[in-house]
Amino acid sequence: MLSSTLIDEIGYTPIEKREANLFFSMISEMYEKKSIVVTSNKSFDAWAEMMGDSVMTTALLDRLLHHARVFNLDGDSYRIKNQKKEV
């Protein structure tokens, strides 16, 4: 049975080169072995700058996007929307 991994809000905080390399290694290890769900507030175009290495980022996205379904969400924050209702 395949297990799943959820990586929430990648890019929300700055990513150092070492962390980006570890992230790439983790994705490479899980590639085609596990389901991976990733959320990010960054577009794919911004990932190379975020990761600090365009070649590694291309390889990372190649693995993540192969077999992927990409959902782009736009609109008000769910948390803020609910907070406005309470006020």
C-alpha positions as MATLAB code, in Angstrom:
seq = 'MLSSTLIDEIGYTPIEKREANLFFSMISEMYEKKSIVVTSNKSFDAWAEMMGDSVMTTALLDRLLHHARVFNLDGDSYRIKNQKKEV';
ca = [
       0.000    0.000    0.000;
       1.277    3.460   -0.895;
       1.464    5.947    1.915;
       0.983    9.685    1.503;
       3.012   12.690    2.507;
       1.691   16.224    2.952;
       4.101   19.147    2.668;
       2.237   22.298    3.635;
       3.182   25.860    2.651;
       6.576   25.250    1.040;
       8.142   28.649    0.495;
       6.186   30.361    3.249;
       9.454   30.946    5.098;
      12.896   31.395    3.501;
      14.636   28.193    2.407;
      18.373   27.847    2.789;
      20.461   25.997    0.193;
      21.005   23.008    2.508;
      17.261   22.741    3.190;
      16.501   22.909   -0.539;
      18.984   20.089   -1.186;
      17.418   17.985    1.574;
      13.952   18.680    0.179;
      15.105   17.562   -3.276;
      16.594   14.385   -1.792;
      13.373   13.631    0.071;
      11.213   14.139   -3.046;
      13.612   12.011   -5.106;
      13.410    9.223   -2.537;
       9.594    9.292   -2.495;
       9.207    9.710   -6.269;
       6.845    7.051   -7.636;
       6.777    5.322   -4.227;
       4.404    7.579   -2.288;
       1.639   10.053   -2.922;
       2.861   13.580   -2.278;
       0.645   16.601   -1.644;
       2.406   19.965   -1.655;
       0.897   23.358   -0.903;
       2.669   26.614   -1.650;
       1.888   30.274   -2.024;
       4.591   30.488   -4.726;
       4.093   29.861   -8.430;
       6.344   27.271  -10.054;
       8.169   30.137  -11.789;
       9.261   31.433   -8.359;
      10.555   28.071   -7.092;
      14.041   28.397   -8.658;
      14.672   31.625   -6.777;
      13.135   30.169   -3.612;
      15.352   27.051   -3.810;
      18.460   28.936   -4.925;
      19.350   26.537   -7.746;
      17.507   26.481  -11.062;
      18.937   23.120  -12.236;
      18.006   21.337   -9.000;
      14.588   23.016   -8.997;
      13.911   21.845  -12.546;
      14.726   18.265  -11.512;
      12.596   18.621   -8.368;
       9.577   19.940  -10.284;
      10.048   17.245  -12.919;
       9.571   14.617  -10.207;
       6.752   16.443   -8.428;
       4.750   17.203  -11.560;
       5.100   13.819  -13.247;
       1.713   12.089  -12.725;
       0.519   15.223  -10.844;
      -2.774   16.996  -10.663;
      -2.217   20.703  -10.045;
      -4.890   22.843   -8.421;
      -4.554   26.624   -8.378;
      -6.741   28.212   -5.754;
      -7.579   31.879   -5.863;
      -9.731   33.964   -3.605;
     -10.096   35.018   -0.028;
      -8.387   33.136    2.746;
     -10.690   30.579    4.362;
      -9.513   31.695    7.814;
     -10.076   35.395    7.139;
     -13.429   34.707    5.489;
     -14.676   32.841    8.582;
     -13.272   35.490   10.917;
     -15.203   38.204    9.066;
     -18.437   36.239    9.603;
     -17.832   36.165   13.362;
     -17.261   39.911   13.640;
];
